[in-house]
Amino acid sequence: MTPNGIPIGDVLLASAALFTIGLAGALLRRNAISIFLSIELMMNAANLAILGYASALHSLEGQIVVFFVIAIAAAEAAVGLAIFVALFRHTETIDVNKINLLKW
Amino acid sequence: MTARFAFDAAMALAILFAGVMVVHRHPVKSVLALVVSFFALAVGYVLLSAPLIAAIQVIVYAGAILVLFLFVLMLLNVPAEVRQTPGRPIHHTLSAGAIVAFAAALLAVFRSYGASSAPPGPLPANPADLAPLAKLLFSDHILSFEALSILLLAALVGAFALARREGSP
């Protein structure tokens, strides 16, 4: 139970639902950018669980961890999108089924 | 009790728009749905007494990262996914099975850990007071904070090196 009276179960349920939706997107989409968006959603689901526990345990460390996660997500987005731009320049597509150089 | 109701409503909105994000075939509409989802999550963060993280969520996530996605989508002119006519039934069955199994496992883990109540520490004074948070960040975690600045610089240089046209200076 957090200080505001939100049960930790509600937070974890929402986090699990968001993470599962993100996983479904990462598995079912074929557009590389949509897959990347799904991964961002999964990261947010993890952040939500961390903040829920931090709030329930009256700890500030959780907020610090989430702060770092968001900063790393920003770095990851910059590099990932640069990879997509370079990929698009080479192959004219970002459909992951058509990018099969490393598949056999 | 009202906080719980507001939190549940915000999470329902976040989950709804996350679903819209996954289902939509057009990537630009996916990004816009995810923006709504992230705003709803920021409301949830405020109710979990983390107002600074909520502000960062709105400014950095919804404001910067997703706008970067939109820029790249506009730059590449990505078309909407077309429905595959032959389809891949095995792939879809396996994916659906994996998703259901994963959701069940996640719920089981959360059910077993959610009930366990570690003794909470002393209640932090006022969640809107950022001084304790800043003190923690710039004393115990100062090394990680500085490493983060180097990581961001490396990401900046890496993104530039990856995205520039080959042969250009």
Chai-1 contact restraints between the chains, C-beta under 6 A:
chainA,res_idxA,chainB,res_idxB,connection_type,confidence,min_distance_angstrom,max_distance_angstrom,comment,restraint_id
A,N4,B,A3,contact,1.0,0.0,6.0,A-B,restraint_1
A,N4,B,L47,contact,1.0,0.0,6.0,A-B,restraint_2
A,G5,B,A3,contact,1.0,0.0,6.0,A-B,restraint_3
A,G5,B,R4,contact,1.0,0.0,6.0,A-B,restraint_4
A,I6,B,A3,contact,1.0,0.0,6.0,A-B,restraint_5
A,I6,B,R4,contact,1.0,0.0,6.0,A-B,restraint_6
A,I6,B,F7,contact,1.0,0.0,6.0,A-B,restraint_7
A,I8,B,G114,contact,1.0,0.0,6.0,A-B,restraint_8
A,G9,B,G114,contact,1.0,0.0,6.0,A-B,restraint_9
A,D10,B,D8,contact,1.0,0.0,6.0,A-B,restraint_10
A,L12,B,F110,contact,1.0,0.0,6.0,A-B,restraint_11
A,L12,B,G114,contact,1.0,0.0,6.0,A-B,restraint_12
A,A14,B,M11,contact,1.0,0.0,6.0,A-B,restraint_13
A,A16,B,L106,contact,1.0,0.0,6.0,A-B,restraint_14
A,A16,B,L107,contact,1.0,0.0,6.0,A-B,restraint_15
A,A16,B,F110,contact,1.0,0.0,6.0,A-B,restraint_16
A,A17,B,I15,contact,1.0,0.0,6.0,A-B,restraint_17
A,L18,B,A18,contact,1.0,0.0,6.0,A-B,restraint_18
A,T20,B,A103,contact,1.0,0.0,6.0,A-B,restraint_19
A,I21,B,A18,contact,1.0,0.0,6.0,A-B,restraint_20
A,I21,B,G19,contact,1.0,0.0,6.0,A-B,restraint_21
A,I21,B,V22,contact,1.0,0.0,6.0,A-B,restraint_22
A,L23,B,I99,contact,1.0,0.0,6.0,A-B,restraint_23
A,L23,B,F102,contact,1.0,0.0,6.0,A-B,restraint_24
A,A24,B,V22,contact,1.0,0.0,6.0,A-B,restraint_25
A,A24,B,I99,contact,1.0,0.0,6.0,A-B,restraint_26
A,G25,B,V22,contact,1.0,0.0,6.0,A-B,restraint_27
A,L27,B,S95,contact,1.0,0.0,6.0,A-B,restraint_28
A,L28,B,S95,contact,1.0,0.0,6.0,A-B,restraint_29
A,R30,B,E81,contact,1.0,0.0,6.0,A-B,restraint_30
A,N31,B,P27,contact,1.0,0.0,6.0,A-B,restraint_31
A,N31,B,E81,contact,1.0,0.0,6.0,A-B,restraint_32
A,I33,B,P27,contact,1.0,0.0,6.0,A-B,restraint_33
A,S34,B,P27,contact,1.0,0.0,6.0,A-B,restraint_34
A,S34,B,S30,contact,1.0,0.0,6.0,A-B,restraint_35
A,L37,B,S30,contact,1.0,0.0,6.0,A-B,restraint_36
A,L37,B,L34,contact,1.0,0.0,6.0,A-B,restraint_37
A,L41,B,A18,contact,1.0,0.0,6.0,A-B,restraint_38
A,N44,B,L41,contact,1.0,0.0,6.0,A-B,restraint_39
A,L51,B,Y45,contact,1.0,0.0,6.0,A-B,restraint_40
A,L51,B,L48,contact,1.0,0.0,6.0,A-B,restraint_41
A,L51,B,A50,contact,1.0,0.0,6.0,A-B,restraint_42
A,S55,B,L48,contact,1.0,0.0,6.0,A-B,restraint_43
A,S55,B,S49,contact,1.0,0.0,6.0,A-B,restraint_44
A,L57,B,P120,contact,1.0,0.0,6.0,A-B,restraint_45
A,H58,B,P120,contact,1.0,0.0,6.0,A-B,restraint_46
A,H58,B,G121,contact,1.0,0.0,6.0,A-B,restraint_47
A,H58,B,L123,contact,1.0,0.0,6.0,A-B,restraint_48
A,H58,B,P124,contact,1.0,0.0,6.0,A-B,restraint_49
A,L60,B,L133,contact,1.0,0.0,6.0,A-B,restraint_50
A,L60,B,L136,contact,1.0,0.0,6.0,A-B,restraint_51
A,Q63,B,A50,contact,1.0,0.0,6.0,A-B,restraint_52
A,Q63,B,I53,contact,1.0,0.0,6.0,A-B,restraint_53
A,I64,B,L137,contact,1.0,0.0,6.0,A-B,restraint_54
A,I64,B,H141,contact,1.0,0.0,6.0,A-B,restraint_55
A,V66,B,I53,contact,1.0,0.0,6.0,A-B,restraint_56
A,I70,B,I56,contact,1.0,0.0,6.0,A-B,restraint_57
A,I70,B,V60,contact,1.0,0.0,6.0,A-B,restraint_58
A,A71,B,L148,contact,1.0,0.0,6.0,A-B,restraint_59
A,A74,B,I65,contact,1.0,0.0,6.0,A-B,restraint_60
A,A75,B,L151,contact,1.0,0.0,6.0,A-B,restraint_61
A,A75,B,L152,contact,1.0,0.0,6.0,A-B,restraint_62
A,A75,B,A155,contact,1.0,0.0,6.0,A-B,restraint_63
A,A77,B,I65,contact,1.0,0.0,6.0,A-B,restraint_64
A,A77,B,L68,contact,1.0,0.0,6.0,A-B,restraint_65
A,A78,B,A155,contact,1.0,0.0,6.0,A-B,restraint_66
A,A78,B,A159,contact,1.0,0.0,6.0,A-B,restraint_67
A,V79,B,A155,contact,1.0,0.0,6.0,A-B,restraint_68
A,V79,B,G158,contact,1.0,0.0,6.0,A-B,restraint_69
A,V79,B,A159,contact,1.0,0.0,6.0,A-B,restraint_70
A,L81,B,V72,contact,1.0,0.0,6.0,A-B,restraint_71
A,A82,B,A159,contact,1.0,0.0,6.0,A-B,restraint_72
A,A82,B,L162,contact,1.0,0.0,6.0,A-B,restraint_73
A,A82,B,A163,contact,1.0,0.0,6.0,A-B,restraint_74
A,I83,B,L162,contact,1.0,0.0,6.0,A-B,restraint_75
A,V85,B,A163,contact,1.0,0.0,6.0,A-B,restraint_76
A,A86,B,L162,contact,1.0,0.0,6.0,A-B,restraint_77
A,A86,B,A163,contact,1.0,0.0,6.0,A-B,restraint_78
A,F88,B,L76,contact,1.0,0.0,6.0,A-B,restraint_79
